Amino acid sequence: MARYNRCHPIVRKLSNTAFVVAWNVIFVFALLGAAELAARAIQFHRLGPNSQNPRELRDRYAEWRNNPAFSDAFVVHNPQGFRRDTETPVAKPVNTIRVFVLEASVTYGQGGMYSDIDDRPPPRNNETIDYYLERELNARFPSRHWEAINAGVRGYRLHQDLARLLSLVLHFQPDYVVSIDGRNDMDVIVEDPSQADPYLTSGLDPDFERLANPASFGSIRVFSSMWLRNNSVLYRTIHEWMAKRAQMRYFNRKLITGPLKNPVRWEDLTPAEQTQYRVSASLLDSYVREIRQIHAILAVDRIPDLFVLQPELVLTRKPLVGTEPRLNEMTRRRDGNLSTYGFATLYPKLARQLAADASARGYRFMDLTGAFDGMTDQAFTDFCHLTPHGNRIVAERIFASLADSFHER
């Protein structure tokens, strides 16, 4: 102590400051550690141990992909990253026919996004389109073993399907490929046509450059964020909460609060919206071109393919039951006049273009806009995601479309 007292006052002050800083750092880390343990315990109790892993990971081909290590109380990913209870070995078993179902959240089986209106949980693995299709195939054609494999990834667009097909799905020797799309690419075409070219406007390009070719302190920030997102339940929970809040603020800014136009007419659009609509209409050819690219890749290996234009709540002619009337109203208020008018007029036009293109180029096409006509049960959980009953109807329609080809097998 006497020796310490003989130290220069500045040294003593620096030592005291260092001690206080070190103590505060230890306290903060201990507090964060306790919060992380609490978050993990809550997540473990609610959704199981593998729910502590992120649902998606970065992917060098398709931007992101399903995490094979993820599962929760409703969703199970297999070791290959498909939403499936059992493994999918690369070597296809003898006497097995594989049907891969691609695309985004409708294929994957996502819950509704308006939880304040419809808070039902997402479909389980035995309530998705692929499950019902596989069950029907094995029941109708028992002489072969059929696998309908859910290769959907939430948020995907057509160019990501193409990347996933080339980088992963073809390795598993598919006998059929079914793509179900309509919402994500059309949303971009109608809402923000300047972002419609995926090869020029990939949202993850800056992050990829910072991670793969670090040249600034921004790389440290991005790497730290990614590491925490993949390894910290607390960070990921906060990050997803903030992202959801930002999305809700965006939707609320767009939300129509007055009377709704039904139907929305051309004269209801502002001059700027009319200009944007014309640009959107000119981009339908690019949508069809991506379907052609997928078909061309599959045609090399003579793999039959079916493209399905998914059902949309704002276009359905089914009687609206359960929470569907409120979901429909919320969708129209959220989308606004331009998006509502765009889907009402461009979606049928896209369907006609795809039907003509499929006939000319040799792939199968099915428009499911009217799939639920006359259905008296609830089919939708928001603007496009489906109840288990809705998934079963879609699976039945896919089976019917390919039944002759399945029979030949």
C-alpha positions in Angstrom: 0.0 0.0 0.0 2.8 2.4 0.9 4.4 1.7 -2.4 1.1 2.4 -4.2 0.8 5.7 -2.4 4.2 6.7 -3.6 3.0 6.4 -7.2 2.5 9.6 -9.2 -1.0 11.0 -8.9 -1.6 10.6 -12.6 -0.6 7.0 -12.5 -3.0 6.4 -9.5 -5.8 8.2 -11.4 -5.2 6.1 -14.6 -5.2 2.9 -12.5 -8.4 3.8 -10.8 -10.0 4.6 -14.2 -8.8 1.4 -15.7 -10.2 -0.6 -12.7 -13.6 1.1 -13.0 -13.7 0.5 -16.8 -12.7 -3.1 -16.4 -15.3 -3.6 -13.7 -18.0 -2.0 -15.9 -17.0 -4.1 -18.9 -17.2 -7.3 -16.8 -20.6 -6.2 -15.4 -22.0 -5.5 -18.9 -20.7 -8.8 -20.3 -22.1 -10.6 -17.3 -25.5 -8.9 -17.7 -25.5 -9.7 -21.5 -24.5 -13.3 -20.7 -27.4 -13.6 -18.2 -29.8 -12.1 -20.8 -28.5 -14.5 -23.4 -29.0 -17.5 -21.1 -32.6 -16.3 -20.3 -33.4 -15.9 -24.0 -32.1 -19.4 -24.7 -34.1 -20.9 -21.9 -37.3 -19.2 -23.1 -36.7 -20.3 -26.7 -35.9 -23.8 -25.6 -39.1 -24.0 -23.5 -41.3 -22.6 -26.2 -40.0 -24.1 -29.4 -37.3 -26.7 -28.6 -33.5 -26.8 -28.6 -32.9 -26.4 -32.4 -35.0 -23.3 -32.5 -32.0 -21.5 -31.0 -30.3 -21.9 -34.4 -31.1 -19.3 -37.1 -33.7 -20.5 -39.6 -31.7 -19.3 -42.6 -28.0 -19.0 -43.5 -26.2 -16.9 -46.1 -25.7 -18.8 -49.3 -23.0 -18.1 -51.9 -25.4 -18.9 -54.8 -28.9 -17.9 -53.8 -28.2 -15.2 -51.1 -29.7 -17.3 -48.3 -30.9 -20.9 -47.7 -32.6 -23.0 -45.0 -30.4 -23.9 -42.1 -30.2 -27.7 -41.8 -29.7 -27.3 -38.0 -33.0 -25.5 -37.5 -36.3 -26.9 -36.2 -39.0 -25.7 -33.8 -42.3 -26.9 -32.5 -43.9 -26.6 -36.0 -41.0 -26.7 -38.6 -38.3 -29.4 -39.2 -35.5 -29.0 -41.6 -33.6 -32.2 -42.6 -29.8 -32.4 -42.9 -30.0 -31.3 -46.5 -31.9 -28.1 -45.7 -35.2 -29.2 -47.1 -38.4 -28.9 -45.0 -38.8 -32.6 -44.3 -38.8 -35.0 -41.4 -36.5 -37.5 -43.0 -33.1 -37.3 -44.8 -32.8 -37.0 -48.6 -29.7 -38.9 -49.6 -28.0 -37.8 -52.8 -28.1 -41.4 -54.0 -31.7 -42.0 -54.9 -33.0 -45.3 -53.6 -34.1 -47.9 -56.1 -37.7 -47.7 -57.3 -38.0 -44.1 -56.0 -39.6 -41.2 -57.9 -38.7 -37.7 -56.6 -40.9 -34.6 -57.1 -39.2 -31.4 -55.9 -41.5 -28.5 -55.0 -39.7 -25.1 -55.3 -40.3 -21.5 -54.5 -40.9 -19.3 -51.5 -43.1 -19.1 -48.3 -46.3 -20.7 -49.8 -44.3 -23.8 -50.7 -42.3 -23.7 -47.5 -45.4 -23.3 -45.4 -45.3 -20.0 -43.6 -47.8 -18.7 -41.1 -49.9 -15.6 -41.7 -48.3 -12.2 -41.4 -51.3 -10.5 -39.8 -51.1 -12.1 -36.4 -53.4 -9.5 -34.9 -56.2 -10.8 -37.2 -55.3 -14.5 -37.6 -52.8 -15.8 -35.0 -52.9 -19.5 -35.9 -49.5 -21.3 -36.0 -47.7 -22.1 -39.2 -48.5 -25.4 -40.9 -46.6 -28.4 -39.5 -44.5 -30.6 -41.7 -47.5 -32.9 -42.2 -49.7 -30.0 -43.3 -47.7 -28.6 -46.2 -48.3 -29.0 -50.0 -45.5 -31.5 -50.5 -46.8 -33.7 -47.7 -50.3 -34.0 -49.1 -48.8 -34.5 -52.6 -46.5 -37.3 -51.4 -49.3 -39.0 -49.5 -51.6 -39.0 -52.6 -48.8 -40.3 -54.9 -48.0 -43.2 -52.6 -51.7 -44.0 -52.2 -52.5 -43.9 -55.9 -49.3 -45.5 -57.3 -48.1 -47.9 -54.5 -45.8 -49.9 -56.9 -43.3 -47.1 -56.7 -41.9 -45.2 -53.7 -42.7 -41.5 -54.2 -41.0 -38.6 -52.4 -42.4 -35.0 -52.7 -39.6 -32.8 -51.3 -40.2 -29.3 -50.0 -37.3 -27.2 -51.3 -39.0 -23.9 -50.6 -37.2 -21.1 -48.9 -39.0 -18.1 -47.4 -38.7 -14.9 -49.4 -37.3 -16.5 -52.6 -37.8 -15.1 -56.1 -37.5 -16.9 -59.4 -33.8 -16.1 -59.9 -33.1 -17.7 -56.5 -35.1 -20.8 -57.5 -32.8 -21.0 -60.6 -29.7 -20.7 -58.4 -31.0 -23.3 -55.9 -31.9 -25.7 -58.7 -28.4 -25.5 -60.2 -26.4 -25.5 -56.9 -28.4 -28.1 -55.0 -31.6 -29.7 -56.3 -30.2 -31.3 -59.4 -27.7 -33.2 -57.3 -30.6 -35.1 -55.8 -31.8 -36.5 -59.2 -35.3 -35.0 -59.4 -37.8 -36.8 -61.7 -40.2 -33.8 -61.6 -39.9 -30.1 -60.6 -42.9 -28.1 -59.5 -42.4 -24.3 -59.0 -45.1 -22.3 -57.2 -44.8 -18.5 -57.5 -46.7 -15.3 -58.1 -46.5 -13.1 -55.1 -42.8 -12.1 -54.5 -41.8 -11.3 -58.1 -45.1 -9.6 -58.9 -44.8 -7.6 -55.7 -41.5 -6.2 -56.9 -42.7 -5.6 -60.5 -45.8 -3.7 -59.3 -44.5 -2.0 -56.2 -40.9 -1.1 -57.2 -40.2 -1.9 -60.9 -36.7 -0.3 -60.6 -35.7 -3.3 -58.4 -37.2 -5.9 -60.8 -33.8 -7.0 -62.3 -32.5 -9.3 -59.6 -29.0 -9.5 -61.1 -28.4 -5.8 -60.8 -30.2 -5.1 -57.6 -29.4 -7.9 -55.2 -29.9 -6.6 -51.7 -27.0 -8.6 -50.2 -24.3 -7.5 -52.7 -22.8 -4.9 -50.3 -22.7 -7.4 -47.4 -21.1 -10.1 -49.6 -18.4 -7.7 -50.7 -17.6 -6.6 -47.1 -17.4 -10.2 -46.0 -15.6 -11.8 -49.0 -13.4 -8.8 -49.8 -12.9 -6.9 -46.6 -11.4 -3.4 -47.2 -13.0 -1.2 -44.5 -14.2 -1.1 -41.0 -17.6 -1.8 -42.4 -16.4 -5.4 -42.9 -15.9 -5.7 -39.1 -19.4 -4.4 -38.5 -21.0 -6.8 -41.0 -19.0 -9.8 -39.8 -19.8 -9.0 -36.1 -23.5 -8.7 -36.9 -23.6 -11.9 -38.9 -21.7 -13.8 -36.2 -24.0 -12.5 -33.5 -27.1 -13.3 -35.6 -25.9 -16.9 -36.1 -24.8 -17.5 -32.5 -26.8 -15.3 -30.2 -30.5 -15.9 -29.5 -30.8 -12.6 -27.7 -29.3 -10.6 -30.6 -31.3 -12.5 -33.2 -34.5 -11.9 -31.3 -33.8 -8.2 -31.0 -32.8 -7.9 -34.6 -35.9 -9.7 -35.9 -38.1 -7.6 -33.6 -36.6 -4.4 -34.9 -36.9 -5.6 -38.5 -40.6 -6.4 -37.9 -41.2 -3.0 -36.4 -39.5 -1.3 -39.4 -41.7 -3.4 -41.7 -44.8 -2.5 -39.8 -43.9 1.2 -39.9 -43.5 0.9 -43.7 -46.9 -0.8 -44.0 -48.5 1.8 -41.7 -47.2 4.7 -43.8 -48.9 3.1 -46.9 -52.1 2.1 -45.1 -55.3 3.5 -46.5 -57.4 4.8 -43.7 -60.4 6.1 -45.6 -63.0 4.3 -47.7 -61.7 1.6 -50.0 -62.3 1.5 -53.7 -63.7 -1.8 -54.8 -62.9 -2.4 -57.5 -60.0 0.0 -58.0 -60.3 1.6 -61.5 -57.6 3.2 -63.7 -58.9 6.7 -62.9 -58.4 6.1 -59.2 -54.6 6.0 -59.7 -52.6 9.1 -59.5 -50.6 10.2 -62.6 -47.4 8.9 -61.0 -49.1 5.6 -60.3 -50.3 5.3 -63.8 -46.8 5.9 -65.1 -45.4 3.2 -62.7 -48.2 0.8 -63.8 -47.1 1.1 -67.4 -43.5 0.3 -66.5 -44.7 -2.7 -64.5 -46.8 -4.0 -67.3 -43.8 -3.9 -69.6 -41.8 -6.1 -67.2 -44.1 -9.2 -67.4 -41.9 -10.5 -70.2 -39.0 -10.6 -67.9 -41.0 -12.8 -65.4 -41.9 -15.2 -68.2 -38.2 -15.3 -69.3 -37.1 -16.6 -65.9 -39.6 -19.4 -66.1 -38.2 -20.3 -69.6 -34.7 -20.4 -68.1 -35.7 -22.8 -65.4 -37.5 -25.0 -68.0 -34.4 -24.9 -70.3 -32.1 -26.1 -67.5 -34.5 -29.0 -66.7 -35.0 -29.9 -70.4 -31.3 -30.7 -70.7 -31.9 -33.7 -68.3 -35.5 -34.3 -69.7 -37.0 -33.5 -66.3 -40.7 -32.6 -66.6 -41.6 -29.3 -64.9 -44.8 -27.6 -63.9 -45.1 -23.9 -63.1 -48.0 -23.0 -60.8 -49.3 -19.4 -60.4 -50.3 -19.3 -56.8 -53.7 -18.2 -55.4 -54.1 -14.7 -54.1 -56.7 -13.5 -51.6 -57.5 -10.3 -53.4 -58.2 -12.3 -56.6 -60.1 -15.2 -55.2 -63.8 -15.8 -56.0 -64.4 -18.1 -53.0 -66.8 -17.1 -50.3 -64.7 -15.4 -47.6 -65.1 -17.1 -44.3 -63.5 -17.0 -40.9 -61.0 -14.2 -40.7 -60.7 -13.9 -44.5 -62.9 -10.8 -44.8 -60.8 -8.9 -42.4 -57.6 -10.3 -44.0 -58.8 -9.1 -47.4 -59.6 -5.6 -46.1 -56.2 -5.3 -44.4 -54.5 -6.5 -47.6 -56.2 -3.9 -49.7 -55.5 -1.2 -47.2 -51.9 -2.2 -47.0 -51.3 -2.6 -50.7 -53.0 0.6 -51.7 -54.7 1.4 -55.0 -51.7 0.8 -57.3 -50.9 -2.7 -56.0 -54.6 -3.7 -55.8 -55.2 -2.6 -59.4 -51.9 -4.0 -60.5 -52.6 -7.5 -59.2 -56.2 -7.4 -60.4 -55.2 -6.6 -64.0 -51.6 -7.8 -64.5 -52.0 -11.2 -62.7 -54.5 -12.4 -65.3 -52.4 -11.0 -68.1 -49.4 -12.9 -66.7 -51.4 -16.1 -66.6 -52.4 -15.7 -70.3 -48.7 -15.1 -71.2 -47.5 -18.1 -69.3 -50.2 -20.4 -70.7 -49.2 -19.4 -74.3 -45.5 -19.7 -73.5 -45.9 -23.1 -71.9 -47.8 -24.4 -74.9 -45.1 -23.1 -77.2 -42.1 -24.3 -75.3 -43.3 -27.6 -73.8 -43.6 -27.1 -70.1 -46.8 -27.4 -68.0 -48.5 -24.4 -66.5 -51.4 -24.1 -64.1 -53.2 -21.0 -62.9 -54.5 -21.5 -59.4 -56.2 -18.1 -59.0 -59.6 -19.9 -58.9 -58.4 -23.0 -57.0 -60.6 -22.3 -54.1 -63.8 -21.2 -55.9 -66.7 -22.7 -54.0 -64.6 -23.8 -51.1 -66.5 -23.1 -47.9 -63.6 -23.5 -45.4 -60.9 -20.9 -44.8 -58.0 -21.2 -47.2 -55.9 -18.0 -46.5 -54.1 -16.9 -43.4 -53.1 -13.5 -45.0 -52.8 -12.2 -48.5 -51.3 -15.4 -50.0 -50.3 -17.9 -47.3 -52.5 -20.9 -46.8 -54.2 -23.0 -44.1 -53.5 -26.7 -44.1 -56.8 -27.2 -45.9 -55.7 -24.7 -48.6 -52.4 -26.6 -48.9 -54.2 -29.9 -49.4 -56.4 -28.4 -52.2 -53.2 -27.0 -54.0 -51.6 -30.5 -53.7 -54.7 -32.1 -55.2 -54.6 -29.7 -58.2 -50.9 -30.4 -58.8 -51.5 -34.1 -58.7 -54.4 -33.8 -61.1 -52.2 -31.7 -63.5 -49.5 -34.3 -63.5 -51.6 -37.4 -63.1 -51.1 -38.7 -66.7 -47.3 -38.3 -66.4 -47.3 -39.9 -63.0 -49.3 -42.8 -64.3 -46.7 -43.4 -67.1 -44.0 -43.7 -64.4 
